[in-house]
Amino acid sequence: MKNNNIVLSGKNIVKTYGEVTVLNRLNISIYQGDFTVIMGSSGSGKSTLLYMLSGMDQVTDGEVNYNGKNLSKLSEKKLTTLRGDAFGFVFQKTHLVSNLTLYENILMAGLVNSSMSEVKAKEQTKKFLQEMNLIHVKNHLPSEVSGGEAQRAAVARAVMGSPQILFADEPTGALNRANTKEVLNLLTNLHKNGQTILLVTHDREAALRGNRILYIEDGDIISELSLSEYQETDKEREEKLSDFLGKSGW
């Protein structure tokens, strides 16, 4: 953990669907500058938790606070603005607009940001295309590029407005090993440059990139592991994660 500044928190979060309880009085704090990873078995509630914390879905009970604002008390308009300006999102599917080029997909995210001018949006788009090695495919449609290139474009789109928190839900779940490493390297570099990241994953390789691992089971967080900054050759890190997951019931 880099500091004690809590930017996002959940207090006694409950989420039910009919008679099924997915999150059960869960408490969580997300710290500025952390790369927090949420792991757990299938159906444990990890993706549901991400949706609650990001305001994409409403809690049944309890509250989610972002910088002191209770998301449940915000109007839909204010919540939409918050998600657009302060939060970035990356999913397993890229959700890129199919009839727009990668350049246009990324640029569009800047144009809809309330605090970014058109000139700034174009500057940022060019910057991200270069940093994410996408210049050579910038005028291609999503269907014309590799899965890794499309996902890197999705990450670029997500961080266009310099969001305080980047939410990522299984962003490497549909990628092969080589493309997975490219996307994970990108997320790692963003974190090293100060980006706060909340990642949901079932992949150990992805989890190793975090400095804080939370394990969720039956709708509640049951264990936590703190790690140092990621180093590719850190075998001890792999051993710590394996031991942690084993003790957590993975």
N, C-alpha and C positions, 0 to 999 in steps of 0.2 A: 504494500500500500504506500503510495507516494505522499499522501497527506491525509488529514482527518476531515477534510471538507466534504460533507455529504451533499451530493447534488440531487439524489433521487432516493426515495425510501418508500417502503410499504409497511403498513402497520396493521396487524391482525387481518390480513387479506383473506377473504373467503370468495370462492367462485364456485357456483353450482350450476349445473345444467339439468333441470328437472330435479330428480332425486339423487343425482350423482354429484358428490362433492369432489372437485378437482383440486382446489387449493383450500387448505384447512388452517385458518388462523396463522398464516405465514407472515414472518417479519423479515425484512431485508433492508440493507443500506448499500447504496452504490456511491463510491468515493471518486472525486474528481481525479482524473489521470490514471485510474486503474484500468486494467484489462481483465474484467471479471468474466469468468466462464461458468455457465450453469450446465451441469451434467445430471443424468438420471436415466433410469430405465424407461422404455417406451410406456407412455401413459402416466408417467409420474407427475406431469404438470409443468414441465419446464418451458414449453412453448406458450402455454396459457399464461404463465407468469410473465413472460416477455410482453405479451399482448396487454396485460393489465398495467405493467409498469410504463409502457410507452403510450398509453391512452388509446390504443386501438380497440380496446374493449373495456367495458365497465365492470368494476368489482361488484359482487353481490353484497358484500359487507366489508367493513374496514376502510382504509383510505390509502391513496397513493399521493405522495407529495413531491413536487419538483421545485427546488429552490423556494420552499415554503408555500407553494401553491397546491391546494388540494384539487387534483384533476377532476374529481367527481363533482366539484362545485363550479367548474368552468362551463360556459355555454359551448355548444357544438362549434360555433364560429371561432371562439377563442381557442378551443382545443385543436381545431384544424390549423389555425395559425401557429400554435405552439409546435405541433408536429412538423409543420413545414419549415419553421425557422430554427428550432432548437434541437430537433431530433433528426437523425438520418436512419434509413432502413435498408437492409440487405437481406434477401431471402434465398432459399434454395433455388427457386426460379427467379430469373433476373427481372421479370416484369418490365423489360424494355419495350417501348412502343415500336411495334413491328415495322411500321412504314416510315420510321425516322432513322436517319443514320446514327452511328454512335456519337458523332459530334453533336447532332441535334438533340439526342436524348440527354446528353450531359448538359448542354446549354440550356435546355428547357427548365431544368431544375434551378438554375440560377435566375432565370427570367421570372419565375413564379415566387422567388424569395422576396419578401417584402422589404428587405434591407439592402438588396443588391441592384445596382444600376446595370443597364444593358452592356455598357463598356466593361465594367468589372466582371460581369458574367462571361463575356467573351474572352477576357484575359485569363480568368480562372479555368475555363474550358481548355484553352490551349496549354496551360500549365499542367493540368491533370493528364491530358493526352500524352504529353511528353514524359511525365513522371511514371505513368503506368504503361509505357511502351505501347501506345495505341495509335500513334501518328500514322502508321502505315495502313491502318484500317479505319481511319476516322470517317471516311465517306462511304463505308460499307453499312448495309442493313444488319440487324442482329442475326438474321438467318444466314448471313454470308461470312460469319466469323466463327472461331472456335468457342467452345463453352467457357474456357478460361478468359478469352478476350471479352466475351459478353459479360462475364461476371466482374471483371476488372472495370468495365464501363459502368456497371451497376454500382460498384463501390464509389467510383468517381462521382456519379450522379448523387449518391447518398451524402457525400461530404462537400458538395459544392458550396453550400451556404455556411460552412464551418460550424456544423452542429456541435452542441456541447456533448451530446451522447450519440454514439453510433450503435444502433441495435442490429444484431446479425443473428438470424435464425437459420441454422444449418446451411451456411453460405457455400460450403464445399460438398454438400451431400450429393450433388449430381455430377461432380467433376472427377476426372481420372487423377491419378497420383501426381503427374507433372503439373496439371492445371491447379490442383489443390495446393501444391507448394507455392505456386506463383501468387495465388490469392492470399494465402496465409502470410507470405513474406510482405505483401502489400499491407495487410492489417497490422503486422508487427511494426513496420516502418511508421505507419500512422500513429500507433501507440507511442513509439519512441519520440515522436514529435509532439506528444502531449494529448493525443486524442483519447477521450474516455470511451471505452468499448464494453458493451454487454453482449456476450456471445452465448448462444444456446447450441450445443453440439453433442453428438454421441461418438465423435471421432477423437481418439487419444492424441493424434498428431495435432489437431486443431487446439485441443485443450492445453497442450504443452506451451502454446504461445501466451497463455494468460499468466498473470502474476497472482491471481486469486481464483481459486476453484471452489464452487459451491455445489454440494450434492443434494438433490431433491428426491424425496421418496414419499409416496402417499400424500402428496400435496403440501409437504413441509420440508424445510431445509434441515438436514440431519447432521451434516458435517461440512468442514471448511478446511482448505489447504492454502497456505501462503507460499509463494515462490518468488525468487529473485527475477530480474529482467531476463528475458529469453536469450539463450546462447545455443546455437545449433549443435555444438559438440558436447553439451552438458548431459552426460550419461546419468549423473546423480539425480538430475531433474526427472528423467524418465522413471528411475527407480522410486522416487518419492511419489510420483503420480500413480504408478502401479500399486504401490503399497496403500496409498490413500483410497483408491478405487476398490481394492480388495476388501479393506476394512469397512467400506461404506456399503458393500453388498453388490457391487457391479458384476 
